[in-house]
Amino acid sequence: MAIQYFWRHPLAEQVREEGRKEGLAQRREEGRIQSWREGVLSILRWRGILVPDAVRDRVNASTDLDQLETWAQRAVHATNAGELFVEE
């Protein structure tokens, strides 16, 4: 009598493959978010603008790519780090 192990079943392989794809997509998204966070803070640093811990914490807590892009655009013209959050 042959024993069928679930992890060798085609359905199990399909579920694993779907999980791998979802995991890769999630890691890509997390990588993009982290890149935008670093970009916002780098722009301020390159411009010689002091970044208080509260600003750094708020930027690093964000998971909204649109918001991070807005902050990066503001960082290009800001005279202080708090200007990132104006109009919010």
N, C-alpha and C positions, 0 to 999 in steps of 0.2 A: 504494500500500500504506500503510495506516494503522499508525502506530507507537503501541503502547500503553505508556505510561509507568506504572511501578508506583505512583508516588505519586499518580496520578490514579485508580487502580483503587479500586472500592468497598471492598475488603478493606483496602487501605492507609488509607483514610479511617476505617474502623472502628477500626483499630489506633491511629491518631492520637487519635481521640475517647476511646478507653479510656485511653490514656496521659494525656490532659488531665484526665480525671476522677480518675485515681489521683493525679496531681500535685496537684490541688486538695485532695483529701482529706488527702494527706500534709502540705501546707502548713497546712491547718486544724489538724491534730493538733499540728504543731510550734508553731503559734501558741498553742494551748491550753497546751502544756507551758511555753512561755516566759512566758505570763501567770501561771501558777501559781508559777513560779520567782520572778518579780518580786513576786508577792503575798506569798510567804513572807518575802522579804527586806524588803519594805515594812512588813509588820506589825511586824517586829522594830525597824526604824528608827523607825516612828511611836511605838513604845512606849519609845523612848530606849535600846534595848539595843544595845550594841556588837556588831558582827558581824565577827569575825576573818576573815582571808582564807581560812583552811581551811574555815570554815563556808560562806562565800560560794561557794568553789570546789565544795564538795560539793553544795550546792543547785543551782548552775548546771550541774553534770554530770548531774543526775538526768533521766531520761526517763520515769520511772514516775509517771503521774498520780495513782494512789492514794497513793503515798508522799508526793508533793508536797502532796496534800490533808491527809494526816495531819500533816505538818510545819507546814502553815498553822494547823491546829487547835491544835497544841502551841505555836506562836508566840504565840497569843492569851494564853496563861497562863504562858509561860516567864519566868523571872527572869534567864536568861542564854541566849545563843544555843546553847550546847552541849546544852541540854535538848531541842532538836529531835530529837536522835538517841538519846535514852534508850530503853531496851528493845529495842535493835536488835542 
